[in-house]
Amino acid sequence: MADQTDVIVIGSGIGGLCCGGLLARGGREVVVLEAHSKPGGAAHGFGKTYHFESGPSLWSGLGRWPSSNPLAQILRALGQSLEVVSYRDWDVIFPEGHLQIGVGNDAFSAVVQNLRGPEAVAEWQQFMTVLQPIAAAANALPLLALRPGADVMAQVLQRGGQLLPHMAAMRHLGGAFGPLVDRHLKDPFLRNWVDLLCFLISGLPMDGTNAAAMATLFGEWFEPDACLDFPKGGSKAVVAALVRGMEANGGELRLRSRVRELLMDGDRATGVVLENGEQIHARHVVSNADIWSTLELMPEGHAQRWRRKRESTPACRSFLHLHLGFDAKGLDDLPIHTVWVGDWERGINAERNAAVISIPSVLDPAMAPPGRHVLHAYTPANEPWELWEGLERDSPAYLKQREERCSVFWRVLEQMIPDIRERCDVVMEGTPLTHRRFLNVHNGSYGPALPASDGLFPGVTTPVKGLWMCGSSTFPGIGIPPVAASGALVAHDILGRRAQKDLLHELGI
Ligand SMILES: Cc1cc2nc3c(=O)[nH]c(=O)nc-3n(C[C@H](O)[C@H](O)[C@H](O)COP(=O)(O)OP(=O)(O)OC[C@H]3O[C@@H](n4cnc5c(N)ncnc54)[C@H](O)[C@@H]3O)c2cc1C
């Protein structure tokens, strides 16, 4: 390939692919350089007979149009559609018992009625009424309509008439969700439930989770026809659609191409050096790697103040993983997801106190061979990196600790499927070291632990000329919809205001 291009994107996470796709669509020559042999970053799929998922299990807003999900908007802009299986129910194993909690207000209210009685139901309904205008305000200002770097308030004023009815609710959008919950929810079960959802979304309890993100989630989940969407083929299918959309517009994805260093000319980023020594020059460089990894690529002596500030970004904890392939015989009613919490008193972010279990083959049998299921379980961003950092992979001490720490999954799974161990023909346990190795993230972290109470995530521009960032280290934050939006924000900045306006017009948002 040529050693000169318009834009280099470092990393093929969802943020990087959304950015690359929109830039290619806008006529730029784009090369996405990915260290791993598979694209998708945290959202990659692997395996040939069983189709294993590395990360996300909860997807929404992909199966219908219009959609407020930035990923759905970008896929549409790239002319790509996804086949999804919609569903409403999932299970929880809480200290209160094993329950089915559906998406949607009525299903959830029925659970609350049974567990906590009519007063708690009334409290919840009142909370939903409070959230409605906040969700409407968040919807009125789509993330793809924002301009990077510009004052959000100024942009609100620019959208003028459209946003005036939402002005009162707008003040909540930039802050944390916790104070809203404190003001309106007293029932311990409702508070624990909200705290759990916050943690699953942001890696932080409700005091640190952004109010706009949560209001949007509740706005969507509690609509009368609300559902979740599992993309057929899993994360791999989503990633393949983004890659197809980018390549159809002339963009290029290069796998097994780890960037070793940024090339600088004075105070400007001008390209990258790959691990094999190859140099590629570009007018624009976008890093989809996390903030700590991005700083490691920068030669010393540039943007020192920014660098020092961002180096000290606190990190969310890491993950334990379990991947299984197992005999499905006689297991007709398995839920797609089960979320387990051991003890509310320990706090939602306590180690090995929460796990998410997904069995995607329940909805998409093609994810596993006939008569079998594929399972991914993880402890969400609550595994301390410090327990693992000194250990050598495959050493006896590592293997022993892995077995001990991953026993949490088996204890929960045996409550669901007592003979699960005998049914398995594939068992893979993963640790923060595995997570770092395959996802290429600093210390196996979920992303920056930046509480919403301290402000918004850092924007996509950097003080280094020619260098942008997208993905979970940038505004609006962690999770599939936010990282997709961050990729679009970078593309807008590079392509210009006119192109952004045209895109919004075409999408009707
Ligand atoms: C277990 C788990 C479950 C999750 N569940 C959900 C969920 O249910 N719903 C949801 O919305 N979100 C979920 N998330 C969060 C979501 O998946 C991530 O926030 C999102 O995918 C991160 O995307 P990103 O654009 O930041 O890039 P990343 O996924 O971090 O990808 C960055 C890419 O850059 C590459 N890279 C790094 N350094 C270099 C280099 N030097 N050279 C070349 N390439 C490099 C990496 O290999 C990687 O492919 C989950 C995450 C995990 C880990």
Ligand as a Chemical Component Dictionary entry (heavy atoms), coordinates in Angstrom:
data_LIG
# 
_chem_comp.id                   LIG 
_chem_comp.type                 NON-POLYMER 
_chem_comp.pdbx_formal_charge   0 
_chem_comp.three_letter_code    LIG 
# 
loop_
_chem_comp_atom.comp_id 
_chem_comp_atom.atom_id 
_chem_comp_atom.alt_atom_id 
_chem_comp_atom.type_symbol 
_chem_comp_atom.charge 
_chem_comp_atom.model_Cartn_x 
_chem_comp_atom.model_Cartn_y 
_chem_comp_atom.model_Cartn_z 
_chem_comp_atom.pdbx_ordinal 
LIG C1  C1  C 0 -16.916 -7.523 28.591 1  
LIG C2  C2  C 0 -17.521 -6.253 28.059 2  
LIG C3  C3  C 0 -18.902 -6.137 27.973 3  
LIG C4  C4  C 0 -19.484 -4.980 27.464 4  
LIG N1  N1  N 0 -20.839 -4.911 27.354 5  
LIG C5  C5  C 0 -21.407 -3.846 26.733 6  
LIG C6  C6  C 0 -22.790 -3.840 26.430 7  
LIG O1  O1  O 0 -23.491 -4.808 26.716 8  
LIG N2  N2  N 0 -23.307 -2.747 25.783 9  
LIG C7  C7  C 0 -22.524 -1.657 25.436 10 
LIG O2  O2  O 0 -23.043 -0.689 24.844 11 
LIG N3  N3  N 0 -21.201 -1.655 25.710 12 
LIG C8  C8  C 0 -20.623 -2.714 26.328 13 
LIG N4  N4  N 0 -19.273 -2.739 26.569 14 
LIG C9  C9  C 0 -18.472 -1.528 26.263 15 
LIG C10 C10 C 0 -18.135 -1.397 24.789 16 
LIG O3  O3  O 0 -17.945 -2.660 24.204 17 
LIG C11 C11 C 0 -16.860 -0.568 24.628 18 
LIG O4  O4  O 0 -16.990 0.651  25.353 19 
LIG C12 C12 C 0 -16.568 -0.227 23.180 20 
LIG O5  O5  O 0 -16.678 -1.362 22.341 21 
LIG C13 C13 C 0 -15.154 0.355  23.071 22 
LIG O6  O6  O 0 -14.948 0.794  21.741 23 
LIG P1  P1  P 0 -13.743 1.757  21.356 24 
LIG O7  O7  O 0 -14.116 2.451  20.095 25 
LIG O8  O8  O 0 -13.351 2.595  22.530 26 
LIG O9  O9  O 0 -12.537 0.836  20.990 27 
LIG P2  P2  P 0 -11.897 -0.495 21.595 28 
LIG O10 O10 O 0 -12.913 -1.550 21.583 29 
LIG O11 O11 O 0 -11.175 -0.206 22.856 30 
LIG O12 O12 O 0 -10.863 -0.815 20.443 31 
LIG C14 C14 C 0 -9.641  -0.172 20.305 32 
LIG C15 C15 C 0 -8.874  -0.933 19.230 33 
LIG O13 O13 O 0 -7.593  -0.312 19.065 34 
LIG C16 C16 C 0 -6.643  -1.342 18.853 35 
LIG N5  N5  N 0 -5.318  -0.813 19.212 36 
LIG C17 C17 C 0 -4.907  -0.377 20.426 37 
LIG N6  N6  N 0 -3.630  0.038  20.359 38 
LIG C18 C18 C 0 -3.244  -0.133 19.066 39 
LIG C19 C19 C 0 -2.030  0.114  18.360 40 
LIG N7  N7  N 0 -0.954  0.600  18.978 41 
LIG N8  N8  N 0 -1.974  -0.180 17.037 42 
LIG C20 C20 C 0 -3.068  -0.685 16.382 43 
LIG N9  N9  N 0 -4.227  -0.950 17.016 44 
LIG C21 C21 C 0 -4.317  -0.672 18.331 45 
LIG C22 C22 C 0 -7.100  -2.476 19.751 46 
LIG O14 O14 O 0 -6.571  -3.719 19.364 47 
LIG C23 C23 C 0 -8.620  -2.388 19.578 48 
LIG O15 O15 O 0 -9.060  -3.197 18.510 49 
LIG C24 C24 C 0 -18.660 -3.893 27.059 50 
LIG C25 C25 C 0 -17.272 -4.001 27.140 51 
LIG C26 C26 C 0 -16.707 -5.173 27.623 52 
LIG C27 C27 C 0 -15.222 -5.283 27.677 53 
# 
loop_
_chem_comp_bond.comp_id 
_chem_comp_bond.atom_id_1 
_chem_comp_bond.atom_id_2 
_chem_comp_bond.value_order 
_chem_comp_bond.pdbx_ordinal 
LIG C1  C2  SING 1  
LIG C2  C3  SING 2  
LIG C2  C26 DOUB 3  
LIG C3  C4  DOUB 4  
LIG C4  N1  SING 5  
LIG C4  C24 SING 6  
LIG N1  C5  DOUB 7  
LIG C5  C6  SING 8  
LIG C5  C8  SING 9  
LIG C6  O1  DOUB 10 
LIG C6  N2  SING 11 
LIG N2  C7  SING 12 
LIG C7  O2  DOUB 13 
LIG C7  N3  SING 14 
LIG N3  C8  DOUB 15 
LIG C8  N4  SING 16 
LIG N4  C9  SING 17 
LIG N4  C24 SING 18 
LIG C9  C10 SING 19 
LIG C10 O3  SING 20 
LIG C10 C11 SING 21 
LIG C11 O4  SING 22 
LIG C11 C12 SING 23 
LIG C12 O5  SING 24 
LIG C12 C13 SING 25 
LIG C13 O6  SING 26 
LIG O6  P1  SING 27 
LIG P1  O7  DOUB 28 
LIG P1  O8  SING 29 
LIG P1  O9  SING 30 
LIG O9  P2  SING 31 
LIG P2  O10 DOUB 32 
LIG P2  O11 SING 33 
LIG P2  O12 SING 34 
LIG O12 C14 SING 35 
LIG C14 C15 SING 36 
LIG C15 O13 SING 37 
LIG C15 C23 SING 38 
LIG O13 C16 SING 39 
LIG C16 N5  SING 40 
LIG C16 C22 SING 41 
LIG N5  C17 SING 42 
LIG N5  C21 SING 43 
LIG C17 N6  DOUB 44 
LIG N6  C18 SING 45 
LIG C18 C19 SING 46 
LIG C18 C21 DOUB 47 
LIG C19 N7  SING 48 
LIG C19 N8  DOUB 49 
LIG N8  C20 SING 50 
LIG C20 N9  DOUB 51 
LIG N9  C21 SING 52 
LIG C22 O14 SING 53 
LIG C22 C23 SING 54 
LIG C23 O15 SING 55 
LIG C24 C25 DOUB 56 
LIG C25 C26 SING 57 
LIG C26 C27 SING 58 
# 
